[in-house]
Amino acid sequence: MTQFEVSQHALLLANNEGQSREIKRLQVEAKQMRLAFRDLDLYCGQLEAENAHLKARLERYEMFETATKVWGY
């Protein structure tokens, strides 16, 4: 191999190594994003459950409030 070919080969190897590091970094970032999305999905589910619970409490309170007005309290 000529000096030029050796230097080109070294540049290609360095570029390939850089791309491999970037791919690994992006894979880690994607995994972190998937975990964050899963956590947000779980949190949204908890909020929806809490919202349903609060709506049920509000409905019971409104029924009680209506009943007491009807009964004259």
N, CA, C and O atoms as a CHARMM CRD file, in Angstrom:
* protein
*
  292
    1    1 MET  N      0.84000  -1.17800   0.00000 PROA 1      0.00000
    2    1 MET  CA     0.00000   0.00000   0.00000 PROA 1      0.00000
    3    1 MET  C      0.88500   1.24000   0.00000 PROA 1      0.00000
    4    1 MET  O      1.94400   1.28800   0.62500 PROA 1      0.00000
    5    2 THR  N      0.40600   2.22400  -0.72000 PROA 2      0.00000
    6    2 THR  CA     1.14300   3.49100  -0.73600 PROA 2      0.00000
    7    2 THR  C      0.82000   4.28200   0.53200 PROA 2      0.00000
    8    2 THR  O     -0.11000   3.95300   1.26900 PROA 2      0.00000
    9    3 GLN  N      1.59300   5.30800   0.76200 PROA 3      0.00000
   10    3 GLN  CA     1.36700   6.16200   1.93300 PROA 3      0.00000
   11    3 GLN  C     -0.02600   6.78100   1.86900 PROA 3      0.00000
   12    3 GLN  O     -0.70400   6.90400   2.88900 PROA 3      0.00000
   13    4 PHE  N     -0.44800   7.17000   0.66600 PROA 4      0.00000
   14    4 PHE  CA    -1.78000   7.75400   0.48500 PROA 4      0.00000
   15    4 PHE  C     -2.86700   6.74200   0.84700 PROA 4      0.00000
   16    4 PHE  O     -3.82000   7.08300   1.54700 PROA 4      0.00000
   17    5 GLU  N     -2.73200   5.51500   0.38000 PROA 5      0.00000
   18    5 GLU  CA    -3.71700   4.47400   0.67900 PROA 5      0.00000
   19    5 GLU  C     -3.77100   4.17600   2.17800 PROA 5      0.00000
   20    5 GLU  O     -4.84400   3.96200   2.74200 PROA 5      0.00000
   21    6 VAL  N     -2.60800   4.16600   2.80600 PROA 6      0.00000
   22    6 VAL  CA    -2.55800   3.92100   4.25500 PROA 6      0.00000
   23    6 VAL  C     -3.27700   5.04800   4.99500 PROA 6      0.00000
   24    6 VAL  O     -4.05100   4.79700   5.91900 PROA 6      0.00000
   25    7 SER  N     -3.01900   6.28100   4.58700 PROA 7      0.00000
   26    7 SER  CA    -3.66000   7.40500   5.27000 PROA 7      0.00000
   27    7 SER  C     -5.17400   7.40900   5.01000 PROA 7      0.00000
   28    7 SER  O     -5.95700   7.73100   5.90400 PROA 7      0.00000
   29    8 GLN  N     -5.58100   7.05200   3.78700 PROA 8      0.00000
   30    8 GLN  CA    -7.01800   6.97200   3.47700 PROA 8      0.00000
   31    8 GLN  C     -7.68100   5.86800   4.30700 PROA 8      0.00000
   32    8 GLN  O     -8.78700   6.04100   4.82000 PROA 8      0.00000
   33    9 HSD  N     -6.99300   4.74100   4.42900 PROA 9      0.00000
   34    9 HSD  CA    -7.51100   3.62500   5.20900 PROA 9      0.00000
   35    9 HSD  C     -7.65000   4.04700   6.68400 PROA 9      0.00000
   36    9 HSD  O     -8.64900   3.72900   7.33000 PROA 9      0.00000
   37   10 ALA  N     -6.66600   4.74700   7.20000 PROA 10     0.00000
   38   10 ALA  CA    -6.70800   5.22000   8.59000 PROA 10     0.00000
   39   10 ALA  C     -7.86200   6.20800   8.78300 PROA 10     0.00000
   40   10 ALA  O     -8.55100   6.16800   9.80200 PROA 10     0.00000
   41   11 LEU  N     -8.07100   7.09100   7.80900 PROA 11     0.00000
   42   11 LEU  CA    -9.18000   8.04000   7.89700 PROA 11     0.00000
   43   11 LEU  C    -10.52600   7.31800   7.88500 PROA 11     0.00000
   44   11 LEU  O    -11.43200   7.67500   8.63700 PROA 11     0.00000
   45   12 LEU  N    -10.65300   6.30800   7.03400 PROA 12     0.00000
   46   12 LEU  CA   -11.89700   5.54000   6.97900 PROA 12     0.00000
   47   12 LEU  C    -12.15200   4.80800   8.30200 PROA 12     0.00000
   48   12 LEU  O    -13.28400   4.77500   8.78600 PROA 12     0.00000
   49   13 LEU  N    -11.10800   4.22800   8.88000 PROA 13     0.00000
   50   13 LEU  CA   -11.24700   3.53900  10.16700 PROA 13     0.00000
   51   13 LEU  C    -11.66200   4.51300  11.26400 PROA 13     0.00000
   52   13 LEU  O    -12.53700   4.21200  12.07600 PROA 13     0.00000
   53   14 ALA  N    -11.02700   5.68200  11.28100 PROA 14     0.00000
   54   14 ALA  CA   -11.35600   6.69200  12.29300 PROA 14     0.00000
   55   14 ALA  C    -12.79200   7.17500  12.11500 PROA 14     0.00000
   56   14 ALA  O    -13.52100   7.36000  13.08900 PROA 14     0.00000
   57   15 ASN  N    -13.18800   7.37700  10.85800 PROA 15     0.00000
   58   15 ASN  CA   -14.55700   7.80500  10.57700 PROA 15     0.00000
   59   15 ASN  C    -15.55100   6.73300  11.00100 PROA 15     0.00000
   60   15 ASN  O    -16.58700   7.04500  11.58800 PROA 15     0.00000
   61   16 ASN  N    -15.24200   5.47400  10.71000 PROA 16     0.00000
   62   16 ASN  CA   -16.09900   4.36300  11.07900 PROA 16     0.00000
   63   16 ASN  C    -16.23600   4.26800  12.59700 PROA 16     0.00000
   64   16 ASN  O    -17.32300   4.02800  13.12300 PROA 16     0.00000
   65   17 GLU  N    -15.10600   4.46200  13.29500 PROA 17     0.00000
   66   17 GLU  CA   -15.13500   4.41400  14.75700 PROA 17     0.00000
   67   17 GLU  C    -15.97500   5.54800  15.31800 PROA 17     0.00000
   68   17 GLU  O    -16.72600   5.35900  16.27500 PROA 17     0.00000
   69   18 GLY  N    -15.84800   6.72400  14.72500 PROA 18     0.00000
   70   18 GLY  CA   -16.66000   7.87100  15.14500 PROA 18     0.00000
   71   18 GLY  C    -18.14000   7.62300  14.92300 PROA 18     0.00000
   72   18 GLY  O    -18.97300   7.96000  15.76400 PROA 18     0.00000
   73   19 GLN  N    -18.45900   7.02800  13.77900 PROA 19     0.00000
   74   19 GLN  CA   -19.86200   6.71600  13.48500 PROA 19     0.00000
   75   19 GLN  C    -20.38800   5.66100  14.45000 PROA 19     0.00000
   76   19 GLN  O    -21.53900   5.73900  14.87800 PROA 19     0.00000
   77   20 SER  N    -19.56800   4.68300  14.79600 PROA 20     0.00000
   78   20 SER  CA   -19.98100   3.65200  15.74400 PROA 20     0.00000
   79   20 SER  C    -20.28600   4.26000  17.10800 PROA 20     0.00000
   80   20 SER  O    -21.26900   3.89400  17.75200 PROA 20     0.00000
   81   21 ARG  N    -19.44100   5.18700  17.54400 PROA 21     0.00000
   82   21 ARG  CA   -19.69300   5.85500  18.82900 PROA 21     0.00000
   83   21 ARG  C    -20.99200   6.66000  18.77600 PROA 21     0.00000
   84   21 ARG  O    -21.76700   6.66700  19.73300 PROA 21     0.00000
   85   22 GLU  N    -21.21800   7.33400  17.65300 PROA 22     0.00000
   86   22 GLU  CA   -22.44200   8.12800  17.49000 PROA 22     0.00000
   87   22 GLU  C    -23.67000   7.21900  17.49100 PROA 22     0.00000
   88   22 GLU  O    -24.68500   7.55600  18.10100 PROA 22     0.00000
   89   23 ILE  N    -23.59100   6.08800  16.82300 PROA 23     0.00000
   90   23 ILE  CA   -24.70500   5.12500  16.80100 PROA 23     0.00000
   91   23 ILE  C    -24.98900   4.62600  18.21100 PROA 23     0.00000
   92   23 ILE  O    -26.14600   4.55800  18.62500 PROA 23     0.00000
   93   24 LYS  N    -23.94600   4.28000  18.94500 PROA 24     0.00000
   94   24 LYS  CA   -24.13300   3.81400  20.32500 PROA 24     0.00000
   95   24 LYS  C    -24.74400   4.91200  21.18800 PROA 24     0.00000
   96   24 LYS  O    -25.62100   4.63900  22.00800 PROA 24     0.00000
   97   25 ARG  N    -24.29100   6.14600  21.01200 PROA 25     0.00000
   98   25 ARG  CA   -24.84300   7.26600  21.77500 PROA 25     0.00000
   99   25 ARG  C    -26.32100   7.44400  21.46700 PROA 25     0.00000
  100   25 ARG  O    -27.13000   7.66500  22.36800 PROA 25     0.00000
  101   26 LEU  N    -26.66900   7.34500  20.18200 PROA 26     0.00000
  102   26 LEU  CA   -28.06700   7.48700  19.78200 PROA 26     0.00000
  103   26 LEU  C    -28.91800   6.33200  20.30900 PROA 26     0.00000
  104   26 LEU  O    -30.07600   6.53100  20.67600 PROA 26     0.00000
  105   27 GLN  N    -28.34700   5.12300  20.34700 PROA 27     0.00000
  106   27 GLN  CA   -29.08200   3.98800  20.89500 PROA 27     0.00000
  107   27 GLN  C    -29.36500   4.19600  22.37800 PROA 27     0.00000
  108   27 GLN  O    -30.46500   3.90300  22.84700 PROA 27     0.00000
  109   28 VAL  N    -28.38300   4.69700  23.11300 PROA 28     0.00000
  110   28 VAL  CA   -28.57400   4.97300  24.54500 PROA 28     0.00000
  111   28 VAL  C    -29.63000   6.05600  24.71800 PROA 28     0.00000
  112   28 VAL  O    -30.50700   5.95000  25.57600 PROA 28     0.00000
  113   29 GLU  N    -29.54100   7.09100  23.90400 PROA 29     0.00000
  114   29 GLU  CA   -30.52000   8.17600  23.98000 PROA 29     0.00000
  115   29 GLU  C    -31.92800   7.66900  23.67200 PROA 29     0.00000
  116   29 GLU  O    -32.88700   8.05900  24.33800 PROA 29     0.00000
  117   30 ALA  N    -32.05500   6.80900  22.67400 PROA 30     0.00000
  118   30 ALA  CA   -33.36200   6.24800  22.32200 PROA 30     0.00000
  119   30 ALA  C    -33.91600   5.40200  23.47100 PROA 30     0.00000
  120   30 ALA  O    -35.11000   5.44900  23.76700 PROA 30     0.00000
  121   31 LYS  N    -33.04300   4.63500  24.11000 PROA 31     0.00000
  122   31 LYS  CA   -33.48100   3.81900  25.24900 PROA 31     0.00000
  123   31 LYS  C    -33.96100   4.71200  26.38300 PROA 31     0.00000
  124   31 LYS  O    -34.98100   4.42400  27.01000 PROA 31     0.00000
  125   32 GLN  N    -33.23900   5.78900  26.65300 PROA 32     0.00000
  126   32 GLN  CA   -33.63300   6.72900  27.71100 PROA 32     0.00000
  127   32 GLN  C    -34.97400   7.37500  27.37900 PROA 32     0.00000
  128   32 GLN  O    -35.80600   7.58100  28.26200 PROA 32     0.00000
  129   33 MET  N    -35.17800   7.69300  26.10800 PROA 33     0.00000
  130   33 MET  CA   -36.44000   8.30400  25.69200 PROA 33     0.00000
  131   33 MET  C    -37.59200   7.31100  25.83700 PROA 33     0.00000
  132   33 MET  O    -38.68600   7.68700  26.26100 PROA 33     0.00000
  133   34 ARG  N    -37.35000   6.03900  25.48600 PROA 34     0.00000
  134   34 ARG  CA   -38.39100   5.02500  25.66000 PROA 34     0.00000
  135   34 ARG  C    -38.75800   4.87100  27.12800 PROA 34     0.00000
  136   34 ARG  O    -39.93600   4.75400  27.46400 PROA 34     0.00000
  137   35 LEU  N    -37.75400   4.86900  28.00900 PROA 35     0.00000
  138   35 LEU  CA   -38.00900   4.75800  29.44500 PROA 35     0.00000
  139   35 LEU  C    -38.77800   5.97700  29.95000 PROA 35     0.00000
  140   35 LEU  O    -39.70800   5.84400  30.74500 PROA 35     0.00000
  141   36 ALA  N    -38.39100   7.15300  29.48900 PROA 36     0.00000
  142   36 ALA  CA   -39.08100   8.37600  29.89900 PROA 36     0.00000
  143   36 ALA  C    -40.53400   8.35100  29.42100 PROA 36     0.00000
  144   36 ALA  O    -41.43700   8.75300  30.15500 PROA 36     0.00000
  145   37 PHE  N    -40.76000   7.88400  28.19900 PROA 37     0.00000
  146   37 PHE  CA   -42.11700   7.79000  27.66500 PROA 37     0.00000
  147   37 PHE  C    -42.93200   6.79800  28.48500 PROA 37     0.00000
  148   37 PHE  O    -44.09600   7.05600  28.79300 PROA 37     0.00000
  149   38 ARG  N    -42.32900   5.66200  28.84200 PROA 38     0.00000
  150   38 ARG  CA   -43.02300   4.66000  29.65700 PROA 38     0.00000
  151   38 ARG  C    -43.40500   5.25800  31.01300 PROA 38     0.00000
  152   38 ARG  O    -44.51800   5.05600  31.49900 PROA 38     0.00000
  153   39 ASP  N    -42.46700   5.99800  31.61600 PROA 39     0.00000
  154   39 ASP  CA   -42.74900   6.63500  32.90400 PROA 39     0.00000
  155   39 ASP  C    -43.88600   7.64800  32.77400 PROA 39     0.00000
  156   39 ASP  O    -44.76400   7.71400  33.63400 PROA 39     0.00000
  157   40 LEU  N    -43.86800   8.43700  31.69700 PROA 40     0.00000
  158   40 LEU  CA   -44.94700   9.40000  31.47300 PROA 40     0.00000
  159   40 LEU  C    -46.27700   8.70200  31.25500 PROA 40     0.00000
  160   40 LEU  O    -47.31200   9.16800  31.73200 PROA 40     0.00000
  161   41 ASP  N    -46.25500   7.58700  30.53600 PROA 41     0.00000
  162   41 ASP  CA   -47.46900   6.82300  30.28700 PROA 41     0.00000
  163   41 ASP  C    -48.03800   6.29700  31.60100 PROA 41     0.00000
  164   41 ASP  O    -49.24600   6.35800  31.82800 PROA 41     0.00000
  165   42 LEU  N    -47.16300   5.78000  32.46500 PROA 42     0.00000
  166   42 LEU  CA   -47.61500   5.30500  33.77400 PROA 42     0.00000
  167   42 LEU  C    -48.18000   6.45200  34.60100 PROA 42     0.00000
  168   42 LEU  O    -49.21800   6.30600  35.24600 PROA 42     0.00000
  169   43 TYR  N    -47.49800   7.58800  34.58100 PROA 43     0.00000
  170   43 TYR  CA   -47.95400   8.75200  35.34200 PROA 43     0.00000
  171   43 TYR  C    -49.31000   9.23200  34.82200 PROA 43     0.00000
  172   43 TYR  O    -50.18700   9.58300  35.61100 PROA 43     0.00000
  173   44 CYS  N    -49.48300   9.24900  33.50400 PROA 44     0.00000
  174   44 CYS  CA   -50.77400   9.65500  32.92900 PROA 44     0.00000
  175   44 CYS  C    -51.87500   8.69600  33.38000 PROA 44     0.00000
  176   44 CYS  O    -52.98900   9.12400  33.68000 PROA 44     0.00000
  177   45 GLY  N    -51.56600   7.40700  33.42700 PROA 45     0.00000
  178   45 GLY  CA   -52.54300   6.42800  33.90600 PROA 45     0.00000
  179   45 GLY  C    -52.92300   6.69200  35.35200 PROA 45     0.00000
  180   45 GLY  O    -54.09300   6.58400  35.71900 PROA 45     0.00000
  181   46 GLN  N    -51.94000   7.03700  36.17400 PROA 46     0.00000
  182   46 GLN  CA   -52.22700   7.35900  37.56800 PROA 46     0.00000
  183   46 GLN  C    -53.10300   8.61400  37.66800 PROA 46     0.00000
  184   46 GLN  O    -54.03600   8.66800  38.46900 PROA 46     0.00000
  185   47 LEU  N    -52.79300   9.61200  36.84900 PROA 47     0.00000
  186   47 LEU  CA   -53.59700  10.83600  36.86000 PROA 47     0.00000
  187   47 LEU  C    -55.02900  10.57100  36.40100 PROA 47     0.00000
  188   47 LEU  O    -55.97900  11.12700  36.95100 PROA 47     0.00000
  189   48 GLU  N    -55.17400   9.72000  35.39400 PROA 48     0.00000
  190   48 GLU  CA   -56.51800   9.38700  34.91400 PROA 48     0.00000
  191   48 GLU  C    -57.31000   8.66200  35.99700 PROA 48     0.00000
  192   48 GLU  O    -58.49900   8.92700  36.17800 PROA 48     0.00000
  193   49 ALA  N    -56.65800   7.74700  36.72100 PROA 49     0.00000
  194   49 ALA  CA   -57.33100   7.03100  37.80200 PROA 49     0.00000
  195   49 ALA  C    -57.71800   8.00100  38.91700 PROA 49     0.00000
  196   49 ALA  O    -58.82600   7.92900  39.44900 PROA 49     0.00000
  197   50 GLU  N    -56.81000   8.90400  39.26800 PROA 50     0.00000
  198   50 GLU  CA   -57.11400   9.89000  40.30700 PROA 50     0.00000
  199   50 GLU  C    -58.23800  10.81500  39.85900 PROA 50     0.00000
  200   50 GLU  O    -59.10300  11.17600  40.65600 PROA 50     0.00000
  201   51 ASN  N    -58.22800  11.19600  38.59600 PROA 51     0.00000
  202   51 ASN  CA   -59.28800  12.04600  38.05900 PROA 51     0.00000
  203   51 ASN  C    -60.64000  11.34500  38.14700 PROA 51     0.00000
  204   51 ASN  O    -61.63000  11.96700  38.53200 PROA 51     0.00000
  205   52 ALA  N    -60.69700  10.06600  37.79900 PROA 52     0.00000
  206   52 ALA  CA   -61.94300   9.31500  37.88400 PROA 52     0.00000
  207   52 ALA  C    -62.42600   9.23900  39.33300 PROA 52     0.00000
  208   52 ALA  O    -63.61900   9.37600  39.60600 PROA 52     0.00000
  209   53 HSD  N    -61.49500   9.02000  40.25300 PROA 53     0.00000
  210   53 HSD  CA   -61.83800   8.96200  41.67000 PROA 53     0.00000
  211   53 HSD  C    -62.40500  10.30000  42.14800 PROA 53     0.00000
  212   53 HSD  O    -63.40800  10.33000  42.86200 PROA 53     0.00000
  213   54 LEU  N    -61.77000  11.39800  41.75900 PROA 54     0.00000
  214   54 LEU  CA   -62.24700  12.72400  42.16300 PROA 54     0.00000
  215   54 LEU  C    -63.59900  13.06000  41.53900 PROA 54     0.00000
  216   54 LEU  O    -64.44000  13.69600  42.17400 PROA 54     0.00000
  217   55 LYS  N    -63.80400  12.63200  40.29600 PROA 55     0.00000
  218   55 LYS  CA   -65.10600  12.85800  39.65900 PROA 55     0.00000
  219   55 LYS  C    -66.20200  12.10600  40.39800 PROA 55     0.00000
  220   55 LYS  O    -67.29700  12.63100  40.59600 PROA 55     0.00000
  221   56 ALA  N    -65.90500  10.87600  40.80600 PROA 56     0.00000
  222   56 ALA  CA   -66.89400  10.09200  41.55600 PROA 56     0.00000
  223   56 ALA  C    -67.20200  10.76200  42.89200 PROA 56     0.00000
  224   56 ALA  O    -68.36000  10.81700  43.30600 PROA 56     0.00000
  225   57 ARG  N    -66.17400  11.27200  43.56700 PROA 57     0.00000
  226   57 ARG  CA   -66.38600  11.98100  44.84300 PROA 57     0.00000
  227   57 ARG  C    -67.23300  13.23900  44.62800 PROA 57     0.00000
  228   57 ARG  O    -68.12500  13.54500  45.41900 PROA 57     0.00000
  229   58 LEU  N    -66.93700  13.95700  43.54300 PROA 58     0.00000
  230   58 LEU  CA   -67.69800  15.16800  43.23600 PROA 58     0.00000
  231   58 LEU  C    -69.16300  14.82900  42.97200 PROA 58     0.00000
  232   58 LEU  O    -70.06300  15.52200  43.44800 PROA 58     0.00000
  233   59 GLU  N    -69.39600  13.76700  42.21600 PROA 59     0.00000
  234   59 GLU  CA   -70.77600  13.36200  41.93600 PROA 59     0.00000
  235   59 GLU  C    -71.51200  13.01500  43.22600 PROA 59     0.00000
  236   59 GLU  O    -72.66800  13.40200  43.40200 PROA 59     0.00000
  237   60 ARG  N    -70.84700  12.28000  44.14100 PROA 60     0.00000
  238   60 ARG  CA   -71.48000  11.93900  45.41900 PROA 60     0.00000
  239   60 ARG  C    -71.77100  13.20400  46.22000 PROA 60     0.00000
  240   60 ARG  O    -72.83800  13.32900  46.82200 PROA 60     0.00000
  241   61 TYR  N    -70.83700  14.12900  46.22900 PROA 61     0.00000
  242   61 TYR  CA   -71.03200  15.38300  46.95500 PROA 61     0.00000
  243   61 TYR  C    -72.20400  16.16100  46.36900 PROA 61     0.00000
  244   61 TYR  O    -73.03800  16.68400  47.10800 PROA 61     0.00000
  245   62 GLU  N    -72.26900  16.24000  45.03200 PROA 62     0.00000
  246   62 GLU  CA   -73.35800  16.97500  44.38500 PROA 62     0.00000
  247   62 GLU  C    -74.69700  16.31200  44.66000 PROA 62     0.00000
  248   62 GLU  O    -75.69700  16.99900  44.86500 PROA 62     0.00000
  249   63 MET  N    -74.72700  14.96400  44.66800 PROA 63     0.00000
  250   63 MET  CA   -75.97600  14.26300  44.99100 PROA 63     0.00000
  251   63 MET  C    -76.38500  14.56200  46.43100 PROA 63     0.00000
  252   63 MET  O    -77.55700  14.81700  46.70800 PROA 63     0.00000
  253   64 PHE  N    -75.41200  14.53000  47.34900 PROA 64     0.00000
  254   64 PHE  CA   -75.69500  14.83100  48.75800 PROA 64     0.00000
  255   64 PHE  C    -76.19200  16.25900  48.91300 PROA 64     0.00000
  256   64 PHE  O    -77.14800  16.51600  49.64500 PROA 64     0.00000
  257   65 GLU  N    -75.53800  17.18900  48.22000 PROA 65     0.00000
  258   65 GLU  CA   -75.93000  18.59700  48.29100 PROA 65     0.00000
  259   65 GLU  C    -77.34700  18.79300  47.76800 PROA 65     0.00000
  260   65 GLU  O    -78.13000  19.54000  48.35500 PROA 65     0.00000
  261   66 THR  N    -77.67900  18.12600  46.66500 PROA 66     0.00000
  262   66 THR  CA   -79.02600  18.21600  46.09100 PROA 66     0.00000
  263   66 THR  C    -80.04400  17.62000  47.04800 PROA 66     0.00000
  264   66 THR  O    -81.11600  18.18800  47.25900 PROA 66     0.00000
  265   67 ALA  N    -79.70500  16.47300  47.62900 PROA 67     0.00000
  266   67 ALA  CA   -80.63000  15.79200  48.54600 PROA 67     0.00000
  267   67 ALA  C    -80.90300  16.64300  49.76600 PROA 67     0.00000
  268   67 ALA  O    -82.04700  16.71800  50.21500 PROA 67     0.00000
  269   68 THR  N    -79.88500  17.28700  50.31500 PROA 68     0.00000
  270   68 THR  CA   -80.10700  18.10800  51.50500 PROA 68     0.00000
  271   68 THR  C    -80.96000  19.32700  51.19800 PROA 68     0.00000
  272   68 THR  O    -81.72200  19.77900  52.05300 PROA 68     0.00000
  273   69 LYS  N    -80.84400  19.86500  49.99300 PROA 69     0.00000
  274   69 LYS  CA   -81.69400  20.98900  49.61100 PROA 69     0.00000
  275   69 LYS  C    -83.14300  20.54300  49.45800 PROA 69     0.00000
  276   69 LYS  O    -84.06800  21.24800  49.85900 PROA 69     0.00000
  277   70 VAL  N    -83.33000  19.34700  48.86400 PROA 70     0.00000
  278   70 VAL  CA   -84.67300  18.81400  48.69700 PROA 70     0.00000
  279   70 VAL  C    -85.31200  18.55300  50.04100 PROA 70     0.00000
  280   70 VAL  O    -86.50100  18.81100  50.22700 PROA 70     0.00000
  281   71 TRP  N    -84.53300  18.04300  50.98200 PROA 71     0.00000
  282   71 TRP  CA   -85.05300  17.73000  52.32700 PROA 71     0.00000
  283   71 TRP  C    -85.16300  18.97200  53.20500 PROA 71     0.00000
  284   71 TRP  O    -85.71000  18.90900  54.30600 PROA 71     0.00000
  285   72 GLY  N    -84.65500  20.08300  52.73100 PROA 72     0.00000
  286   72 GLY  CA   -84.77800  21.32200  53.47500 PROA 72     0.00000
  287   72 GLY  C    -83.68700  21.55900  54.49600 PROA 72     0.00000
  288   72 GLY  O    -83.90300  22.33900  55.42300 PROA 72     0.00000
  289   73 TYR  N    -82.54700  20.94200  54.38300 PROA 73     0.00000
  290   73 TYR  CA   -81.44500  21.15500  55.33400 PROA 73     0.00000
  291   73 TYR  C    -80.50900  22.23100  54.86700 PROA 73     0.00000
  292   73 TYR  O    -79.52900  22.53500  55.54800 PROA 73     0.00000
